Amino acid sequence: MPIKKVLIDLSGTLHIDNQVTGGAVEALKRLRESNISVKFVTNTTKESRRILFNRLKSLGFELESNEIFTSLTATRDFVKQNELNPLLLVDEKALEDFADVVHSDKKQDSVVIGLAPNSFKYDVLNNAFRLLKSGGKLIAIHQARYFKEKSGLSLGPGCFVKGLEYSADCKAHTIGKPSEEFFLAALEGTQPSEAVMIGDDARDDVGGAQAINIKGILVKTGKYTPGDESLITPLPMATVENFSAAVDLIIQNNSI
């Protein structure tokens, strides 16, 4: 079946920090020239969508701001729709995405947690714990185990989410990948069977997509380590060297 939409992970797939993965800029151009719709889907919580967009442009990628769908954006929408006023455990660069939904003059009623190394301190986490024990809702922007930085693999927010769940005896509502709602929102009406997800995380990118019948291609860049493809069932549609190879596979598929 021809592919009509490609969902593309960012960190670890298109770039690692400020380094582009091999041939990714040119591969994105080839994909666009094939008239396949693209959507950039990311769990990143280290920076707002505006900052992320500017970073990608500076790396040479051709894209529009509205083509980026982040778990931060989805979390902000969830907070607004549910009229919550959360304690934010997110990076300072991500705070601007919540500027119009968080009110310092009102009582906090929930905890939103993402990747926030400067907030993962006892006093801050204890404050979050007490808020949850008093009935607050725990919202995880995502629960990634780890991610890839230039210096190597680093802890993701997942272990801190699990710690709060354990101590506060609660269950987090997870917004980003691999949640079904996140993928369906990113598809924007495209049928799952007509879409492909490209990412470096076997569980959250590929496994989450394939759970709702989106095809999944795992790339051997970013956080990938040998054998990751065997972590999920069914196996990825393909496991390839990088984003460029994934694009070539998709274009070849559509030409048959």
Secondary structure, DSSP 4 states (H G I P E B T S, - for coil): ----EEEE--BTTTEETTEE-TTHHHHHHHHHHTT-EEEEEE---SS-HHHHHHHHHHTT----GGGEEEHHHHHHHHHHHTT--EEEES-GGGGGGGTTT--TTS---EEEE-S-GGG-SHHHHHHHHHHHHTTPEEEES---SEEEETTEEEE-THHHHHHHHHHHT---EE-STT-HHHHHHHHTT--GGGEEEEES-IIIIIIHHHTTT-EEEEESSTT--TTGGGGSSSPPSEEESSHHHHHHHHHHHHH-
